[in-house]
């Protein structure tokens, strides 16, 4: 700000721009600037219209380009096979040590099938593209939700999530590892969990209603819900966009669909999937975090889920046309810069008018 004020000192566009002390905490400015006015100030972006109060520029949600979406798809397939082979090699080494017999397998795959995990993940992508019915607008990380706040799997928590999403007008799909989609399973070493009948009923209801996808044994479920974000869902979508615009008539959140319901921080995946800037762009558009009181005792107690919704304008530097009177574009570009210690919707706004 001070650099612009000094550089334009004495010029008419900078008539309202004065230098400020460097230790001054800038307060957001809400007054609309004149068409020929130099703007360099803190602003609070309107969360409903995504408009800047000083320039009337509208901030955008910057999405991955098509070639970047294809990159995510192909990288996930490669990651699935690499992870699977590393896991199988590790398990073979453990078996060899315990049995003292050298057990050989086909590239670490006891099933003898090349690219086992990648083929199953590709099958999931094909299923999403070719299935009929309503397209999925919300993908639930089933294990993450079922395990949330507990030391075991609880399907009441998945039911709570699915019901909440449907009440908001979304069409959910729960992605769950196959091992958890049965009555009895090893949860961790030395502990077997058996689902009570009421939870088995929830599981069966989800499956019978087409809201459940079971990830094959020894395949990592993270890759499935991540891949769903770049699926075209070609048949079910039938050319329509899934994204929700501002001020939706049905009261749905604005933003990209499908949204991904998870509290997973994806620390193991982000460096391999995309370079950091693009990973932030992808995750901020799709990931929705949540919180609710876990089902420790009484499953009949009413609970409310609090969601941390995905961005509907991007938290990155962007320039957009200034639109002072709400109709005409006067050619000046308004730039908005996020600042780490400011509120989420606050930006540093800079616009140099055409002189």
C-alpha positions as CSV (number, residue, x, y, z in Angstrom):
1,X,0.0,0.0,0.0
2,X,2.7,2.5,1.0
3,X,4.7,1.8,-2.2
4,X,1.6,2.5,-4.3
5,X,0.8,5.6,-2.3
6,X,4.4,6.9,-2.8
7,X,4.6,6.0,-6.5
8,X,1.3,7.7,-7.3
9,X,1.8,10.6,-5.0
10,X,0.3,13.8,-6.3
11,X,-1.7,12.0,-9.0
12,X,-5.5,12.2,-9.1
13,X,-6.2,8.4,-8.8
14,X,-4.3,8.4,-5.5
15,X,-6.3,11.2,-4.0
16,X,-7.8,9.0,-1.3
17,X,-4.7,6.8,-0.7
18,X,-2.4,7.8,2.1
19,X,0.6,6.0,3.6
20,X,0.1,4.3,6.9
21,X,2.6,3.3,9.7
22,X,4.1,-0.1,9.0
23,X,3.0,-1.5,12.3
24,X,-0.6,-0.4,11.6
25,X,-3.3,-3.0,11.5
26,X,-5.4,-2.4,8.4
27,X,-9.1,-2.4,8.9
28,X,-11.4,-3.6,6.1
29,X,-12.8,-0.8,3.9
30,X,-16.4,-1.2,2.7
31,X,-17.0,1.9,0.6
32,X,-17.2,1.5,-3.2
33,X,-14.2,3.2,-4.9
34,X,-14.6,5.6,-7.8
35,X,-14.0,4.3,-11.3
36,X,-10.7,6.2,-11.7
37,X,-9.5,5.6,-8.1
38,X,-6.4,3.7,-7.1
39,X,-7.3,1.0,-4.6
40,X,-4.9,-0.6,-2.1
41,X,-6.7,-1.7,1.0
42,X,-8.0,-4.6,3.1
43,X,-11.5,-5.8,2.2
44,X,-13.9,-8.4,3.4
45,X,-15.3,-10.5,0.5
46,X,-19.0,-11.0,0.7
47,X,-19.6,-14.7,1.4
48,X,-22.9,-14.8,-0.5
49,X,-22.0,-13.0,-3.7
50,X,-18.2,-13.4,-3.6
51,X,-18.0,-9.7,-4.5
52,X,-15.4,-7.1,-3.4
53,X,-17.0,-4.1,-1.7
54,X,-14.4,-1.7,-3.1
55,X,-14.3,-2.7,-6.7
56,X,-17.4,-5.0,-7.2
57,X,-15.0,-7.5,-8.7
58,X,-16.3,-11.1,-8.2
59,X,-13.8,-13.7,-7.0
60,X,-13.8,-17.0,-8.7
61,X,-13.4,-20.7,-7.7
62,X,-10.4,-21.8,-9.6
63,X,-10.7,-25.4,-10.5
64,X,-8.2,-28.0,-11.9
65,X,-8.0,-27.9,-15.7
66,X,-9.0,-31.0,-17.6
67,X,-5.4,-32.2,-18.2
68,X,-4.8,-31.8,-14.4
69,X,-7.9,-33.9,-13.6
70,X,-6.7,-36.6,-16.0
71,X,-3.3,-36.4,-14.2
72,X,-5.0,-37.0,-10.8
73,X,-6.9,-40.0,-12.2
74,X,-3.8,-41.6,-13.8
75,X,-1.6,-40.9,-10.8
76,X,-4.1,-42.5,-8.4
77,X,-4.1,-45.6,-10.5
78,X,-0.3,-45.7,-10.4
79,X,-0.2,-45.0,-6.6
80,X,-2.7,-47.8,-6.0
81,X,-0.5,-50.4,-7.7
82,X,2.7,-49.1,-6.0
83,X,1.1,-49.1,-2.6
84,X,-0.4,-52.6,-3.1
85,X,2.9,-54.1,-4.2
86,X,4.8,-52.5,-1.3
87,X,2.2,-53.9,1.1
88,X,2.3,-57.4,-0.3
89,X,6.1,-57.4,-0.3
90,X,6.1,-56.4,3.3
91,X,3.5,-59.2,4.2
92,X,5.5,-61.8,2.2
93,X,8.7,-60.9,4.1
94,X,6.8,-61.3,7.4
95,X,5.4,-64.7,6.3
96,X,8.9,-65.8,5.2
97,X,10.4,-64.9,8.5
98,X,7.7,-66.7,10.5
99,X,7.7,-69.8,8.4
100,X,11.4,-69.8,7.5
101,X,10.2,-70.9,4.0
102,X,10.7,-68.7,1.0
103,X,7.2,-68.0,-0.3
104,X,7.3,-66.6,-3.8
105,X,4.6,-64.6,-5.4
106,X,3.9,-62.8,-8.6
107,X,5.4,-59.3,-8.0
108,X,4.2,-59.5,-4.4
109,X,0.7,-60.3,-5.4
110,X,-0.6,-63.6,-4.0
111,X,-3.5,-63.5,-6.4
112,X,-1.2,-63.7,-9.4
113,X,-2.9,-60.7,-11.1
114,X,-0.8,-58.0,-12.6
115,X,-1.8,-54.4,-11.6
116,X,-4.4,-55.9,-9.2
117,X,-5.1,-52.7,-7.2
118,X,-5.0,-50.4,-10.2
119,X,-7.5,-52.6,-12.2
120,X,-10.0,-52.6,-9.3
121,X,-9.7,-48.8,-8.9
122,X,-10.2,-48.4,-12.7
123,X,-13.2,-50.6,-12.3
124,X,-14.6,-48.2,-9.8
125,X,-14.0,-45.3,-12.1
126,X,-15.8,-47.2,-14.9
127,X,-18.7,-48.0,-12.6
128,X,-19.1,-44.3,-11.7
129,X,-19.0,-43.4,-15.4
130,X,-21.5,-46.0,-16.6
131,X,-24.0,-46.3,-13.8
132,X,-27.5,-44.9,-14.3
133,X,-29.6,-43.0,-11.8
134,X,-28.9,-39.8,-10.0
135,X,-25.2,-38.7,-10.0
136,X,-23.5,-38.7,-6.6
137,X,-22.9,-35.2,-5.3
138,X,-21.3,-36.3,-2.0
139,X,-18.8,-39.0,-1.4
140,X,-18.4,-40.2,2.2
141,X,-15.1,-41.6,3.5
142,X,-17.0,-44.4,5.3
143,X,-14.1,-45.7,7.5
144,X,-13.2,-42.2,8.6
145,X,-16.8,-41.3,9.6
146,X,-17.5,-44.7,11.2
147,X,-14.3,-44.6,13.3
148,X,-14.6,-40.8,14.2
149,X,-14.1,-40.2,17.9
150,X,-14.1,-44.0,18.7
151,X,-11.8,-46.9,18.8
152,X,-14.1,-49.1,16.7
153,X,-16.5,-49.0,13.7
154,X,-20.0,-47.7,14.3
155,X,-22.5,-47.6,11.4
156,X,-24.8,-45.3,13.3
157,X,-22.3,-42.5,12.5
158,X,-22.5,-43.3,8.8
159,X,-26.3,-43.3,8.9
160,X,-26.2,-39.9,10.7
161,X,-23.9,-38.5,7.9
162,X,-26.0,-40.0,5.0
163,X,-29.3,-38.7,6.5
164,X,-27.8,-35.2,7.0
165,X,-26.6,-35.1,3.4
166,X,-29.9,-36.2,2.0
167,X,-31.7,-33.6,4.0
168,X,-29.5,-31.0,2.4
169,X,-30.4,-32.2,-1.1
170,X,-27.3,-34.2,-1.8
171,X,-27.0,-37.7,-3.2
172,X,-24.4,-39.5,-1.1
173,X,-22.2,-42.6,-1.8
174,X,-20.4,-44.3,1.1
175,X,-17.0,-45.8,0.3
176,X,-16.0,-48.4,2.8
177,X,-13.3,-51.1,2.9
178,X,-14.8,-54.6,2.3
179,X,-13.4,-55.9,5.6
180,X,-15.7,-53.5,7.5
181,X,-18.7,-54.5,5.4
182,X,-19.3,-57.8,7.2
183,X,-20.6,-58.8,10.6
184,X,-17.2,-59.7,12.1
185,X,-13.8,-58.5,11.2
186,X,-10.3,-57.9,12.6
187,X,-10.2,-54.2,13.5
188,X,-6.6,-54.3,14.6
189,X,-4.1,-56.8,15.9
190,X,-5.6,-58.9,18.7
191,X,-9.0,-57.3,18.5
192,X,-12.0,-58.7,16.5
193,X,-15.1,-56.5,16.3
194,X,-18.6,-57.9,15.8
195,X,-21.4,-55.6,14.6
196,X,-24.7,-55.8,16.5
197,X,-27.7,-56.6,14.4
198,X,-29.0,-53.0,14.3
199,X,-25.7,-51.9,12.6
200,X,-25.8,-54.9,10.2
201,X,-29.2,-53.7,9.2
202,X,-27.9,-50.2,8.5
203,X,-25.1,-51.7,6.4
204,X,-27.5,-53.8,4.4
205,X,-29.9,-50.9,3.9
206,X,-27.1,-48.8,2.5
207,X,-26.0,-51.6,0.1
208,X,-29.5,-52.4,-1.0
209,X,-30.3,-48.7,-1.8
210,X,-27.2,-48.3,-3.9
211,X,-25.4,-45.9,-1.4
212,X,-22.5,-48.2,-0.6
213,X,-19.4,-49.1,-2.5
214,X,-17.1,-51.8,-1.0
215,X,-13.4,-51.5,-1.7
216,X,-11.8,-54.9,-2.4
217,X,-9.6,-56.5,0.2
218,X,-6.0,-55.1,0.5
219,X,-6.9,-52.1,-1.7
220,X,-6.6,-48.6,-0.1
221,X,-10.0,-47.0,0.2
222,X,-8.5,-43.4,0.2
223,X,-7.8,-43.7,-3.5
224,X,-11.4,-44.5,-4.2
225,X,-13.0,-41.5,-2.7
226,X,-10.2,-39.3,-4.0
227,X,-10.7,-40.6,-7.5
228,X,-14.5,-39.9,-7.4
229,X,-13.7,-36.2,-7.3
230,X,-12.4,-36.3,-10.9
231,X,-15.0,-38.8,-12.3
232,X,-17.2,-37.4,-15.0
233,X,-20.2,-39.7,-14.0
234,X,-21.0,-39.5,-17.7
235,X,-24.2,-41.5,-17.9
236,X,-25.9,-40.4,-14.7
237,X,-24.8,-36.7,-15.2
238,X,-26.0,-36.7,-18.8
239,X,-24.2,-33.5,-19.6
240,X,-25.5,-31.5,-16.6
241,X,-23.2,-29.8,-14.2
242,X,-23.1,-31.1,-10.6
243,X,-21.7,-27.8,-9.2
244,X,-24.0,-25.6,-7.1
245,X,-24.2,-21.9,-7.8
246,X,-24.5,-19.0,-5.4
247,X,-27.9,-18.5,-3.7
248,X,-29.2,-21.9,-4.7
249,X,-33.0,-22.1,-4.6
250,X,-32.9,-25.3,-2.6
251,X,-30.5,-23.9,0.0
252,X,-27.6,-26.1,-0.9
253,X,-24.0,-24.9,-0.3
254,X,-22.4,-23.2,-3.3
255,X,-19.4,-24.9,-4.7
256,X,-18.0,-27.9,-6.5
257,X,-19.6,-31.3,-6.6
258,X,-19.0,-34.1,-5.7
259,X,-17.8,-32.9,-2.3
260,X,-15.7,-35.4,-0.2
261,X,-16.7,-35.9,3.4
262,X,-13.6,-36.7,5.4
263,X,-11.3,-35.5,8.2
264,X,-8.4,-37.3,6.6
265,X,-5.5,-34.8,6.2
266,X,-4.0,-36.9,3.3
267,X,-0.5,-36.4,4.4
268,X,0.5,-39.7,2.8
269,X,-0.8,-38.7,-0.6
270,X,-0.6,-35.0,-1.4
271,X,3.1,-34.8,-2.4
272,X,2.6,-37.7,-4.9
273,X,-0.7,-36.6,-6.3
274,X,-0.1,-33.0,-7.3
275,X,2.4,-30.2,-6.8
276,X,1.5,-28.2,-3.6
277,X,-0.4,-25.3,-5.2
278,X,-2.6,-27.6,-7.3
279,X,-3.2,-30.0,-4.4
280,X,-4.4,-27.0,-2.3
281,X,-6.7,-26.0,-5.2
282,X,-8.1,-29.5,-5.5
283,X,-8.6,-30.1,-1.8
284,X,-10.1,-26.7,-1.0
285,X,-12.7,-27.2,-3.7
286,X,-13.8,-30.7,-2.7
287,X,-12.9,-31.6,0.9
288,X,-15.6,-31.0,3.6
289,X,-14.6,-31.6,7.2
290,X,-17.1,-32.4,9.9
291,X,-17.7,-32.8,13.6
292,X,-20.4,-34.4,15.7
293,X,-20.6,-36.0,19.2
294,X,-19.5,-39.7,18.7
295,X,-21.9,-42.6,19.3
296,X,-20.2,-43.8,22.5
297,X,-23.3,-45.1,24.3
298,X,-26.8,-44.0,23.3
299,X,-27.4,-44.4,19.6
300,X,-30.9,-42.9,19.9
301,X,-29.7,-39.5,21.1
302,X,-30.1,-36.8,18.5
303,X,-26.9,-35.3,17.1
304,X,-26.2,-32.5,14.8
305,X,-23.2,-32.4,12.4
306,X,-21.2,-29.3,12.0
307,X,-19.6,-29.0,8.6
308,X,-16.6,-26.9,7.5
309,X,-17.6,-26.4,3.9
310,X,-15.3,-26.4,0.9
311,X,-14.4,-23.0,-0.7
312,X,-16.6,-21.4,-3.2
313,X,-14.1,-18.8,-4.1
314,X,-10.4,-19.7,-4.2
315,X,-8.0,-18.9,-1.4
316,X,-5.2,-17.8,-3.7
317,X,-4.1,-14.7,-5.6
318,X,-6.4,-13.9,-8.4
319,X,-7.2,-11.0,-10.7
320,X,-10.8,-10.2,-11.9
321,X,-12.4,-7.4,-13.9
322,X,-13.5,-4.5,-11.9
323,X,-17.2,-3.9,-12.3
324,X,-18.0,-0.6,-10.5
325,X,-21.6,0.0,-11.6
326,X,-22.6,-3.6,-11.5
327,X,-23.0,-3.7,-15.3
328,X,-20.0,-2.5,-17.3
329,X,-16.5,-3.8,-17.2
330,X,-14.2,-0.7,-17.1
331,X,-11.1,-2.7,-18.0
332,X,-9.2,-2.3,-14.7
333,X,-8.3,-5.6,-13.1
334,X,-8.7,-5.9,-9.3
335,X,-6.2,-8.2,-7.7
336,X,-7.0,-9.9,-4.4
337,X,-4.2,-11.4,-2.1
338,X,-4.9,-13.7,0.8
339,X,-3.0,-12.8,4.0
340,X,-2.2,-15.6,6.4
341,X,-3.2,-13.9,9.7
342,X,-6.3,-12.2,8.4
343,X,-9.9,-13.6,8.5
344,X,-10.7,-16.3,5.9
345,X,-12.7,-14.0,3.7
346,X,-10.4,-10.9,4.0
347,X,-8.0,-10.0,1.2
348,X,-5.6,-7.3,0.2
349,X,-7.2,-5.6,-2.8
350,X,-5.1,-3.7,-5.3
351,X,-6.5,-2.1,-8.4
352,X,-4.7,0.4,-10.7
353,X,-7.2,2.2,-12.9
354,X,-6.7,2.9,-16.5
355,X,-5.2,6.4,-16.8
